[in-house]
Amino acid sequence: MQHALPHGVTLGTEHFGDPSAPLVLLAGGTTMLSWPDALCEALARGGRHVVRYDLRDVGTSTTVDPDAPAYTLRDLAADAAALARELDDRPAHLAGIGVSGMVAQVAALDYPDAFSALTLYGTRPVAPGPVDPDLPDHDANSLQKLFSRPMPDWSDRAAVADHVAASAAILGNDPDQARAVASRVFDRAASTEPSVQMANHLGMVFSKLDCTPRWRERLPEIAIPAVVVHGRRDVFFPVGNGEALAREIPGARLLVLEDAASAIPDAAAEEIAAAMLAV
């Protein structure tokens, strides 16, 4: 399904549960499939209308030029608020994972009336690039392994799935789960053009965005209930980033998943859903 927003952007969405139930909006990081089916279904069983969506230049959302995106982090935050208002006249529970966790933080700060609760998974309180001195950076050894490998032929579905599965193993995620998701991501992309597929699978478009100004110092302004979920084994955004978010967002609950890394394991879906349903 697609939703056309008033400012001319179209976002690809998928719905779970009763449309009349309270809305939980899951921002893709960058693909909506960053949120496992098992989690969406658990939230729907808990009485929520769950909508997961692709960020721009991913899946069935507006794709223009992933090599040179003409929008900013603030625009992605505006997309989240506009979609929430299009879907329900009540404030939504907004969730972000990885890079979309940055979108979710900014959206909660800039559009406080649009959201009733906030969930952040595997993210950090600063933009891509240099990290603050008190925050743990990406694990250097893991990133060296990750980015020293040759890129696949992005037009070859099997090669892309193999590449993504190998990346998942380096990051401590389940390679079989990653392979299955990668195949679905490939099939949902706007085309097999290399830049489009790369944006869908790696989210490289995000590193090109204008993510200023900083928002970390504004986190104490967040006045809605918040849950910060982080994998103990996350080497991309180490758990200290989630701990910082939980300290700086007033009243936030921190849930550390001991056996998880940067991706959400299906086995953790019920635990995460319970935490989200409790706020």
ChimeraX commands (.cxc) that place a marker at each C-alpha (Angstrom):
marker #1 position 0.00,0.00,0.00 radius 0.5
marker #1 position 1.12,3.57,-0.58 radius 0.5
marker #1 position 0.20,6.81,1.18 radius 0.5
marker #1 position 0.54,10.16,-0.59 radius 0.5
marker #1 position 1.40,12.89,1.91 radius 0.5
marker #1 position 0.28,16.52,1.57 radius 0.5
marker #1 position 3.82,17.70,0.81 radius 0.5
marker #1 position 4.12,15.51,-2.28 radius 0.5
marker #1 position 5.96,12.49,-0.87 radius 0.5
marker #1 position 4.59,8.97,-1.23 radius 0.5
marker #1 position 5.49,6.39,1.40 radius 0.5
marker #1 position 5.14,2.63,1.02 radius 0.5
marker #1 position 3.34,1.08,3.98 radius 0.5
marker #1 position 2.15,-2.27,5.30 radius 0.5
marker #1 position -0.64,-2.61,7.85 radius 0.5
marker #1 position -1.28,-5.14,10.64 radius 0.5
marker #1 position -4.26,-5.29,13.00 radius 0.5
marker #1 position -7.46,-3.29,13.35 radius 0.5
marker #1 position -7.31,0.14,11.65 radius 0.5
marker #1 position -9.50,1.55,14.43 radius 0.5
marker #1 position -7.02,0.53,17.15 radius 0.5
marker #1 position -4.32,2.88,18.48 radius 0.5
marker #1 position -1.58,3.43,15.90 radius 0.5
marker #1 position 1.99,2.16,16.20 radius 0.5
marker #1 position 4.09,3.64,13.40 radius 0.5
marker #1 position 7.33,1.79,12.60 radius 0.5
marker #1 position 9.81,3.84,10.55 radius 0.5
marker #1 position 11.98,1.63,8.39 radius 0.5
marker #1 position 15.67,1.67,8.98 radius 0.5
marker #1 position 15.70,2.28,6.04 radius 0.5
marker #1 position 13.43,-0.52,4.75 radius 0.5
marker #1 position 10.20,-1.33,6.57 radius 0.5
marker #1 position 11.42,-4.95,6.69 radius 0.5
marker #1 position 13.87,-3.90,9.41 radius 0.5
marker #1 position 10.84,-4.57,11.63 radius 0.5
marker #1 position 10.20,-8.35,11.64 radius 0.5
marker #1 position 6.78,-9.72,10.79 radius 0.5
marker #1 position 6.79,-11.45,14.18 radius 0.5
marker #1 position 7.02,-8.13,16.04 radius 0.5
marker #1 position 4.33,-6.49,13.92 radius 0.5
marker #1 position 2.01,-9.44,14.48 radius 0.5
marker #1 position 2.68,-9.47,18.24 radius 0.5
marker #1 position 1.80,-5.78,18.49 radius 0.5
marker #1 position -1.37,-6.33,16.44 radius 0.5
marker #1 position -2.40,-9.17,18.78 radius 0.5
marker #1 position -1.89,-6.69,21.61 radius 0.5
marker #1 position -4.62,-4.46,20.18 radius 0.5
marker #1 position -2.63,-2.03,18.04 radius 0.5
marker #1 position -2.92,-0.89,14.44 radius 0.5
marker #1 position 0.65,-1.41,13.27 radius 0.5
marker #1 position 1.96,0.38,10.19 radius 0.5
marker #1 position 5.54,-0.09,9.06 radius 0.5
marker #1 position 6.88,2.08,6.27 radius 0.5
marker #1 position 9.89,2.61,4.01 radius 0.5
marker #1 position 11.92,5.79,4.24 radius 0.5
marker #1 position 12.36,7.76,1.02 radius 0.5
marker #1 position 14.47,6.14,-1.73 radius 0.5
marker #1 position 13.63,2.68,-0.39 radius 0.5
marker #1 position 11.04,0.04,-1.31 radius 0.5
marker #1 position 7.79,1.47,-2.62 radius 0.5
marker #1 position 8.34,4.96,-1.19 radius 0.5
marker #1 position 9.27,7.96,-3.32 radius 0.5
marker #1 position 12.55,7.23,-5.12 radius 0.5
marker #1 position 14.20,10.07,-7.03 radius 0.5
marker #1 position 18.00,9.99,-6.84 radius 0.5
marker #1 position 19.61,7.91,-4.08 radius 0.5
marker #1 position 23.04,9.16,-5.18 radius 0.5
marker #1 position 22.10,12.76,-4.39 radius 0.5
marker #1 position 19.09,12.96,-2.07 radius 0.5
marker #1 position 17.46,16.38,-2.10 radius 0.5
marker #1 position 16.07,16.18,1.42 radius 0.5
marker #1 position 17.32,16.26,5.00 radius 0.5
marker #1 position 16.90,14.40,8.27 radius 0.5
marker #1 position 14.31,17.03,9.21 radius 0.5
marker #1 position 12.31,16.20,6.07 radius 0.5
marker #1 position 12.23,12.53,7.06 radius 0.5
marker #1 position 10.96,13.56,10.51 radius 0.5
marker #1 position 8.25,15.62,8.82 radius 0.5
marker #1 position 7.29,12.56,6.77 radius 0.5
marker #1 position 6.75,10.56,9.97 radius 0.5
marker #1 position 4.52,13.24,11.49 radius 0.5
marker #1 position 2.51,13.69,8.29 radius 0.5
marker #1 position 1.99,9.95,7.88 radius 0.5
marker #1 position 0.87,9.60,11.50 radius 0.5
marker #1 position -1.73,12.34,10.99 radius 0.5
marker #1 position -2.93,10.84,7.69 radius 0.5
marker #1 position -3.48,7.46,9.32 radius 0.5
marker #1 position -5.16,8.52,12.57 radius 0.5
marker #1 position -6.42,11.70,14.20 radius 0.5
marker #1 position -4.92,10.52,17.50 radius 0.5
marker #1 position -1.22,10.73,18.35 radius 0.5
marker #1 position 0.77,7.66,17.33 radius 0.5
marker #1 position 3.38,5.53,19.06 radius 0.5
marker #1 position 6.46,6.11,16.88 radius 0.5
marker #1 position 9.33,3.62,16.65 radius 0.5
marker #1 position 12.68,3.90,14.88 radius 0.5
marker #1 position 15.50,1.41,14.37 radius 0.5
marker #1 position 19.10,2.20,13.52 radius 0.5
marker #1 position 19.19,5.30,11.33 radius 0.5
marker #1 position 15.41,5.68,11.55 radius 0.5
marker #1 position 15.88,5.91,15.30 radius 0.5
marker #1 position 17.53,9.24,14.56 radius 0.5
marker #1 position 14.49,10.22,12.47 radius 0.5
marker #1 position 12.20,9.20,15.33 radius 0.5
marker #1 position 14.09,11.27,17.90 radius 0.5
marker #1 position 13.90,14.39,15.75 radius 0.5
marker #1 position 10.24,13.76,14.91 radius 0.5
marker #1 position 9.34,13.42,18.59 radius 0.5
marker #1 position 11.13,16.70,19.32 radius 0.5
marker #1 position 9.86,18.71,16.35 radius 0.5
marker #1 position 6.28,17.35,16.26 radius 0.5
marker #1 position 5.40,16.54,19.89 radius 0.5
marker #1 position 1.65,16.70,19.28 radius 0.5
marker #1 position 1.83,13.96,16.63 radius 0.5
marker #1 position 3.17,11.24,18.93 radius 0.5
marker #1 position 2.04,9.56,22.15 radius 0.5
marker #1 position 5.05,7.31,22.81 radius 0.5
marker #1 position 8.51,6.58,21.43 radius 0.5
marker #1 position 10.48,3.36,20.95 radius 0.5
marker #1 position 14.11,3.40,19.84 radius 0.5
marker #1 position 15.98,0.24,18.84 radius 0.5
marker #1 position 19.71,0.03,18.22 radius 0.5
marker #1 position 20.34,3.71,17.58 radius 0.5
marker #1 position 22.27,6.65,19.03 radius 0.5
marker #1 position 21.66,10.30,19.96 radius 0.5
marker #1 position 23.94,11.84,17.31 radius 0.5
marker #1 position 23.98,11.86,13.52 radius 0.5
marker #1 position 26.08,9.69,11.20 radius 0.5
marker #1 position 29.73,10.73,11.30 radius 0.5
marker #1 position 32.02,11.51,14.23 radius 0.5
marker #1 position 30.61,10.38,17.55 radius 0.5
marker #1 position 30.59,12.38,20.80 radius 0.5
marker #1 position 33.57,11.60,23.08 radius 0.5
marker #1 position 31.37,9.99,25.74 radius 0.5
marker #1 position 29.66,7.61,23.30 radius 0.5
marker #1 position 31.08,4.31,22.04 radius 0.5
marker #1 position 31.81,4.36,18.31 radius 0.5
marker #1 position 31.39,1.52,15.81 radius 0.5
marker #1 position 33.62,-1.45,16.54 radius 0.5
marker #1 position 36.63,-0.78,14.30 radius 0.5
marker #1 position 37.51,-4.41,13.65 radius 0.5
marker #1 position 33.97,-5.32,12.62 radius 0.5
marker #1 position 33.67,-2.32,10.32 radius 0.5
marker #1 position 37.01,-3.07,8.70 radius 0.5
marker #1 position 35.77,-6.58,7.90 radius 0.5
marker #1 position 32.43,-5.20,6.74 radius 0.5
marker #1 position 33.73,-2.60,4.31 radius 0.5
marker #1 position 36.88,-4.31,3.07 radius 0.5
marker #1 position 34.86,-6.87,1.12 radius 0.5
marker #1 position 34.05,-6.27,-2.56 radius 0.5
marker #1 position 30.57,-5.05,-3.33 radius 0.5
marker #1 position 28.22,-7.49,-5.06 radius 0.5
marker #1 position 26.60,-7.06,-8.45 radius 0.5
marker #1 position 23.63,-5.12,-7.14 radius 0.5
marker #1 position 21.47,-6.30,-10.05 radius 0.5
marker #1 position 21.99,-9.97,-9.07 radius 0.5
marker #1 position 19.42,-11.04,-6.46 radius 0.5
marker #1 position 21.34,-14.09,-5.24 radius 0.5
marker #1 position 24.64,-12.20,-5.01 radius 0.5
marker #1 position 23.01,-9.43,-3.02 radius 0.5
marker #1 position 21.39,-11.91,-0.62 radius 0.5
marker #1 position 24.76,-13.64,-0.10 radius 0.5
marker #1 position 26.48,-10.30,0.56 radius 0.5
marker #1 position 23.85,-9.20,3.07 radius 0.5
marker #1 position 23.97,-12.57,4.86 radius 0.5
marker #1 position 27.76,-12.33,5.19 radius 0.5
marker #1 position 27.44,-8.78,6.52 radius 0.5
marker #1 position 24.91,-9.97,9.09 radius 0.5
marker #1 position 27.31,-12.60,10.35 radius 0.5
marker #1 position 30.05,-9.98,10.81 radius 0.5
marker #1 position 27.64,-7.79,12.77 radius 0.5
marker #1 position 26.49,-10.65,14.98 radius 0.5
marker #1 position 23.04,-10.98,13.40 radius 0.5
marker #1 position 21.37,-14.12,12.08 radius 0.5
marker #1 position 22.64,-14.64,8.50 radius 0.5
marker #1 position 19.71,-16.88,7.53 radius 0.5
marker #1 position 17.19,-14.30,8.67 radius 0.5
marker #1 position 19.18,-11.58,6.89 radius 0.5
marker #1 position 19.29,-13.58,3.65 radius 0.5
marker #1 position 15.52,-14.07,3.65 radius 0.5
marker #1 position 14.89,-10.39,4.34 radius 0.5
marker #1 position 17.41,-9.32,1.67 radius 0.5
marker #1 position 15.54,-11.30,-0.98 radius 0.5
marker #1 position 12.29,-9.57,-0.03 radius 0.5
marker #1 position 14.01,-6.18,-0.01 radius 0.5
marker #1 position 15.44,-6.83,-3.48 radius 0.5
marker #1 position 12.01,-7.71,-4.86 radius 0.5
marker #1 position 10.39,-4.60,-3.34 radius 0.5
marker #1 position 12.95,-2.07,-4.62 radius 0.5
marker #1 position 11.88,0.41,-7.26 radius 0.5
marker #1 position 14.35,-1.06,-9.77 radius 0.5
marker #1 position 17.49,-3.17,-10.10 radius 0.5
marker #1 position 19.60,-0.09,-10.75 radius 0.5
marker #1 position 22.75,-0.44,-8.60 radius 0.5
marker #1 position 22.29,2.84,-6.71 radius 0.5
marker #1 position 18.68,1.99,-5.91 radius 0.5
marker #1 position 19.50,-1.51,-4.67 radius 0.5
marker #1 position 22.45,-0.25,-2.64 radius 0.5
marker #1 position 20.24,2.34,-0.95 radius 0.5
marker #1 position 17.67,-0.35,-0.17 radius 0.5
marker #1 position 20.15,-2.79,1.32 radius 0.5
marker #1 position 22.82,-0.59,2.89 radius 0.5
marker #1 position 21.01,2.67,3.56 radius 0.5
marker #1 position 24.02,4.49,2.13 radius 0.5
marker #1 position 21.74,7.36,1.11 radius 0.5
marker #1 position 21.58,8.31,4.80 radius 0.5
marker #1 position 25.26,9.21,4.93 radius 0.5
marker #1 position 24.61,11.88,2.29 radius 0.5
marker #1 position 21.86,13.68,4.21 radius 0.5
marker #1 position 22.12,17.02,5.99 radius 0.5
marker #1 position 21.54,15.95,9.60 radius 0.5
marker #1 position 22.15,19.32,11.25 radius 0.5
marker #1 position 21.47,20.86,13.69 radius 0.5
marker #1 position 22.31,18.56,16.60 radius 0.5
marker #1 position 19.41,17.27,18.68 radius 0.5
marker #1 position 21.08,15.40,21.55 radius 0.5
marker #1 position 20.97,18.42,23.85 radius 0.5
marker #1 position 17.19,18.60,23.29 radius 0.5
marker #1 position 16.44,15.04,24.39 radius 0.5
marker #1 position 15.31,16.18,27.88 radius 0.5
marker #1 position 12.43,17.98,26.10 radius 0.5
marker #1 position 10.81,14.65,25.18 radius 0.5
marker #1 position 7.74,14.42,27.40 radius 0.5
marker #1 position 6.13,11.24,26.08 radius 0.5
marker #1 position 6.78,7.71,27.42 radius 0.5
marker #1 position 9.84,6.14,25.81 radius 0.5
marker #1 position 11.36,2.67,25.55 radius 0.5
marker #1 position 14.98,2.27,24.48 radius 0.5
marker #1 position 15.80,-1.24,23.28 radius 0.5
marker #1 position 19.37,-2.28,22.47 radius 0.5
marker #1 position 21.20,-5.49,21.68 radius 0.5
marker #1 position 24.07,-6.22,24.04 radius 0.5
marker #1 position 26.05,-7.64,21.10 radius 0.5
marker #1 position 25.54,-4.64,18.79 radius 0.5
marker #1 position 28.94,-3.71,17.32 radius 0.5
marker #1 position 27.58,-1.07,14.94 radius 0.5
marker #1 position 25.95,1.14,17.56 radius 0.5
marker #1 position 27.33,-0.35,20.82 radius 0.5
marker #1 position 24.99,-0.58,23.78 radius 0.5
marker #1 position 26.45,2.52,25.47 radius 0.5
marker #1 position 24.54,4.58,22.92 radius 0.5
marker #1 position 21.24,3.12,24.07 radius 0.5
marker #1 position 22.23,3.65,27.69 radius 0.5
marker #1 position 22.90,7.33,26.93 radius 0.5
marker #1 position 19.51,7.72,25.27 radius 0.5
marker #1 position 17.75,6.16,28.25 radius 0.5
marker #1 position 19.58,8.49,30.64 radius 0.5
marker #1 position 18.83,11.63,28.67 radius 0.5
marker #1 position 15.17,11.03,27.75 radius 0.5
marker #1 position 13.16,11.68,30.93 radius 0.5
marker #1 position 11.63,8.53,32.38 radius 0.5
marker #1 position 12.76,6.29,29.52 radius 0.5
marker #1 position 12.85,2.54,30.13 radius 0.5
marker #1 position 15.97,0.69,28.93 radius 0.5
marker #1 position 15.57,-2.88,27.70 radius 0.5
marker #1 position 18.86,-4.61,26.84 radius 0.5
marker #1 position 18.56,-7.83,24.86 radius 0.5
marker #1 position 21.51,-9.98,25.90 radius 0.5
marker #1 position 21.54,-12.19,22.80 radius 0.5
marker #1 position 20.74,-9.55,20.16 radius 0.5
marker #1 position 22.94,-7.37,17.96 radius 0.5
marker #1 position 21.85,-4.63,15.53 radius 0.5
marker #1 position 18.90,-6.51,14.00 radius 0.5
marker #1 position 15.78,-7.59,15.87 radius 0.5
marker #1 position 15.77,-11.38,16.29 radius 0.5
marker #1 position 12.39,-13.04,15.78 radius 0.5
marker #1 position 12.91,-14.67,19.19 radius 0.5
marker #1 position 12.83,-11.24,20.85 radius 0.5
marker #1 position 9.59,-10.10,19.21 radius 0.5
marker #1 position 7.28,-10.93,22.11 radius 0.5
marker #1 position 9.56,-9.27,24.70 radius 0.5
marker #1 position 9.90,-6.08,22.64 radius 0.5
marker #1 position 6.16,-6.01,21.91 radius 0.5
marker #1 position 5.36,-6.34,25.61 radius 0.5
marker #1 position 7.63,-3.41,26.42 radius 0.5
marker #1 position 6.04,-1.29,23.70 radius 0.5
marker #1 position 2.50,-2.19,24.73 radius 0.5
marker #1 position 3.26,-1.21,28.33 radius 0.5
marker #1 position 3.90,2.48,27.54 radius 0.5
marker link #1:1,2 radius 0.2
marker link #1:2,3 radius 0.2
marker link #1:3,4 radius 0.2
marker link #1:4,5 radius 0.2
marker link #1:5,6 radius 0.2
marker link #1:6,7 radius 0.2
marker link #1:7,8 radius 0.2
marker link #1:8,9 radius 0.2
marker link #1:9,10 radius 0.2
marker link #1:10,11 radius 0.2
marker link #1:11,12 radius 0.2
marker link #1:12,13 radius 0.2
marker link #1:13,14 radius 0.2
marker link #1:14,15 radius 0.2
marker link #1:15,16 radius 0.2
marker link #1:16,17 radius 0.2
marker link #1:17,18 radius 0.2
marker link #1:18,19 radius 0.2
marker link #1:19,20 radius 0.2
marker link #1:20,21 radius 0.2
marker link #1:21,22 radius 0.2
marker link #1:22,23 radius 0.2
marker link #1:23,24 radius 0.2
marker link #1:24,25 radius 0.2
marker link #1:25,26 radius 0.2
marker link #1:26,27 radius 0.2
marker link #1:27,28 radius 0.2
marker link #1:28,29 radius 0.2
marker link #1:29,30 radius 0.2
marker link #1:30,31 radius 0.2
marker link #1:31,32 radius 0.2
marker link #1:32,33 radius 0.2
marker link #1:33,34 radius 0.2
marker link #1:34,35 radius 0.2
marker link #1:35,36 radius 0.2
marker link #1:36,37 radius 0.2
marker link #1:37,38 radius 0.2
marker link #1:38,39 radius 0.2
marker link #1:39,40 radius 0.2
marker link #1:40,41 radius 0.2
marker link #1:41,42 radius 0.2
marker link #1:42,43 radius 0.2
marker link #1:43,44 radius 0.2
marker link #1:44,45 radius 0.2
marker link #1:45,46 radius 0.2
marker link #1:46,47 radius 0.2
marker link #1:47,48 radius 0.2
marker link #1:48,49 radius 0.2
marker link #1:49,50 radius 0.2
marker link #1:50,51 radius 0.2
marker link #1:51,52 radius 0.2
marker link #1:52,53 radius 0.2
marker link #1:53,54 radius 0.2
marker link #1:54,55 radius 0.2
marker link #1:55,56 radius 0.2
marker link #1:56,57 radius 0.2
marker link #1:57,58 radius 0.2
marker link #1:58,59 radius 0.2
marker link #1:59,60 radius 0.2
marker link #1:60,61 radius 0.2
marker link #1:61,62 radius 0.2
marker link #1:62,63 radius 0.2
marker link #1:63,64 radius 0.2
marker link #1:64,65 radius 0.2
marker link #1:65,66 radius 0.2
marker link #1:66,67 radius 0.2
marker link #1:67,68 radius 0.2
marker link #1:68,69 radius 0.2
marker link #1:69,70 radius 0.2
marker link #1:70,71 radius 0.2
marker link #1:71,72 radius 0.2
marker link #1:72,73 radius 0.2
marker link #1:73,74 radius 0.2
marker link #1:74,75 radius 0.2
marker link #1:75,76 radius 0.2
marker link #1:76,77 radius 0.2
marker link #1:77,78 radius 0.2
marker link #1:78,79 radius 0.2
marker link #1:79,80 radius 0.2
marker link #1:80,81 radius 0.2
marker link #1:81,82 radius 0.2
marker link #1:82,83 radius 0.2
marker link #1:83,84 radius 0.2
marker link #1:84,85 radius 0.2
marker link #1:85,86 radius 0.2
marker link #1:86,87 radius 0.2
marker link #1:87,88 radius 0.2
marker link #1:88,89 radius 0.2
marker link #1:89,90 radius 0.2
marker link #1:90,91 radius 0.2
marker link #1:91,92 radius 0.2
marker link #1:92,93 radius 0.2
marker link #1:93,94 radius 0.2
marker link #1:94,95 radius 0.2
marker link #1:95,96 radius 0.2
marker link #1:96,97 radius 0.2
marker link #1:97,98 radius 0.2
marker link #1:98,99 radius 0.2
marker link #1:99,100 radius 0.2
marker link #1:100,101 radius 0.2
marker link #1:101,102 radius 0.2
marker link #1:102,103 radius 0.2
marker link #1:103,104 radius 0.2
marker link #1:104,105 radius 0.2
marker link #1:105,106 radius 0.2
marker link #1:106,107 radius 0.2
marker link #1:107,108 radius 0.2
marker link #1:108,109 radius 0.2
marker link #1:109,110 radius 0.2
marker link #1:110,111 radius 0.2
marker link #1:111,112 radius 0.2
marker link #1:112,113 radius 0.2
marker link #1:113,114 radius 0.2
marker link #1:114,115 radius 0.2
marker link #1:115,116 radius 0.2
marker link #1:116,117 radius 0.2
marker link #1:117,118 radius 0.2
marker link #1:118,119 radius 0.2
marker link #1:119,120 radius 0.2
marker link #1:120,121 radius 0.2
marker link #1:121,122 radius 0.2
marker link #1:122,123 radius 0.2
marker link #1:123,124 radius 0.2
marker link #1:124,125 radius 0.2
marker link #1:125,126 radius 0.2
marker link #1:126,127 radius 0.2
marker link #1:127,128 radius 0.2
marker link #1:128,129 radius 0.2
marker link #1:129,130 radius 0.2
marker link #1:130,131 radius 0.2
marker link #1:131,132 radius 0.2
marker link #1:132,133 radius 0.2
marker link #1:133,134 radius 0.2
marker link #1:134,135 radius 0.2
marker link #1:135,136 radius 0.2
marker link #1:136,137 radius 0.2
marker link #1:137,138 radius 0.2
marker link #1:138,139 radius 0.2
marker link #1:139,140 radius 0.2
marker link #1:140,141 radius 0.2
marker link #1:141,142 radius 0.2
marker link #1:142,143 radius 0.2
marker link #1:143,144 radius 0.2
marker link #1:144,145 radius 0.2
marker link #1:145,146 radius 0.2
marker link #1:146,147 radius 0.2
marker link #1:147,148 radius 0.2
marker link #1:148,149 radius 0.2
marker link #1:149,150 radius 0.2
marker link #1:150,151 radius 0.2
marker link #1:151,152 radius 0.2
marker link #1:152,153 radius 0.2
marker link #1:153,154 radius 0.2
marker link #1:154,155 radius 0.2
marker link #1:155,156 radius 0.2
marker link #1:156,157 radius 0.2
marker link #1:157,158 radius 0.2
marker link #1:158,159 radius 0.2
marker link #1:159,160 radius 0.2
marker link #1:160,161 radius 0.2
marker link #1:161,162 radius 0.2
marker link #1:162,163 radius 0.2
marker link #1:163,164 radius 0.2
marker link #1:164,165 radius 0.2
marker link #1:165,166 radius 0.2
marker link #1:166,167 radius 0.2
marker link #1:167,168 radius 0.2
marker link #1:168,169 radius 0.2
marker link #1:169,170 radius 0.2
marker link #1:170,171 radius 0.2
marker link #1:171,172 radius 0.2
marker link #1:172,173 radius 0.2
marker link #1:173,174 radius 0.2
marker link #1:174,175 radius 0.2
marker link #1:175,176 radius 0.2
marker link #1:176,177 radius 0.2
marker link #1:177,178 radius 0.2
marker link #1:178,179 radius 0.2
marker link #1:179,180 radius 0.2
marker link #1:180,181 radius 0.2
marker link #1:181,182 radius 0.2
marker link #1:182,183 radius 0.2
marker link #1:183,184 radius 0.2
marker link #1:184,185 radius 0.2
marker link #1:185,186 radius 0.2
marker link #1:186,187 radius 0.2
marker link #1:187,188 radius 0.2
marker link #1:188,189 radius 0.2
marker link #1:189,190 radius 0.2
marker link #1:190,191 radius 0.2
marker link #1:191,192 radius 0.2
marker link #1:192,193 radius 0.2
marker link #1:193,194 radius 0.2
marker link #1:194,195 radius 0.2
marker link #1:195,196 radius 0.2
marker link #1:196,197 radius 0.2
marker link #1:197,198 radius 0.2
marker link #1:198,199 radius 0.2
marker link #1:199,200 radius 0.2
marker link #1:200,201 radius 0.2
marker link #1:201,202 radius 0.2
marker link #1:202,203 radius 0.2
marker link #1:203,204 radius 0.2
marker link #1:204,205 radius 0.2
marker link #1:205,206 radius 0.2
marker link #1:206,207 radius 0.2
marker link #1:207,208 radius 0.2
marker link #1:208,209 radius 0.2
marker link #1:209,210 radius 0.2
marker link #1:210,211 radius 0.2
marker link #1:211,212 radius 0.2
marker link #1:212,213 radius 0.2
marker link #1:213,214 radius 0.2
marker link #1:214,215 radius 0.2
marker link #1:215,216 radius 0.2
marker link #1:216,217 radius 0.2
marker link #1:217,218 radius 0.2
marker link #1:218,219 radius 0.2
marker link #1:219,220 radius 0.2
marker link #1:220,221 radius 0.2
marker link #1:221,222 radius 0.2
marker link #1:222,223 radius 0.2
marker link #1:223,224 radius 0.2
marker link #1:224,225 radius 0.2
marker link #1:225,226 radius 0.2
marker link #1:226,227 radius 0.2
marker link #1:227,228 radius 0.2
marker link #1:228,229 radius 0.2
marker link #1:229,230 radius 0.2
marker link #1:230,231 radius 0.2
marker link #1:231,232 radius 0.2
marker link #1:232,233 radius 0.2
marker link #1:233,234 radius 0.2
marker link #1:234,235 radius 0.2
marker link #1:235,236 radius 0.2
marker link #1:236,237 radius 0.2
marker link #1:237,238 radius 0.2
marker link #1:238,239 radius 0.2
marker link #1:239,240 radius 0.2
marker link #1:240,241 radius 0.2
marker link #1:241,242 radius 0.2
marker link #1:242,243 radius 0.2
marker link #1:243,244 radius 0.2
marker link #1:244,245 radius 0.2
marker link #1:245,246 radius 0.2
marker link #1:246,247 radius 0.2
marker link #1:247,248 radius 0.2
marker link #1:248,249 radius 0.2
marker link #1:249,250 radius 0.2
marker link #1:250,251 radius 0.2
marker link #1:251,252 radius 0.2
marker link #1:252,253 radius 0.2
marker link #1:253,254 radius 0.2
marker link #1:254,255 radius 0.2
marker link #1:255,256 radius 0.2
marker link #1:256,257 radius 0.2
marker link #1:257,258 radius 0.2
marker link #1:258,259 radius 0.2
marker link #1:259,260 radius 0.2
marker link #1:260,261 radius 0.2
marker link #1:261,262 radius 0.2
marker link #1:262,263 radius 0.2
marker link #1:263,264 radius 0.2
marker link #1:264,265 radius 0.2
marker link #1:265,266 radius 0.2
marker link #1:266,267 radius 0.2
marker link #1:267,268 radius 0.2
marker link #1:268,269 radius 0.2
marker link #1:269,270 radius 0.2
marker link #1:270,271 radius 0.2
marker link #1:271,272 radius 0.2
marker link #1:272,273 radius 0.2
marker link #1:273,274 radius 0.2
marker link #1:274,275 radius 0.2
marker link #1:275,276 radius 0.2
marker link #1:276,277 radius 0.2
marker link #1:277,278 radius 0.2
marker link #1:278,279 radius 0.2
view
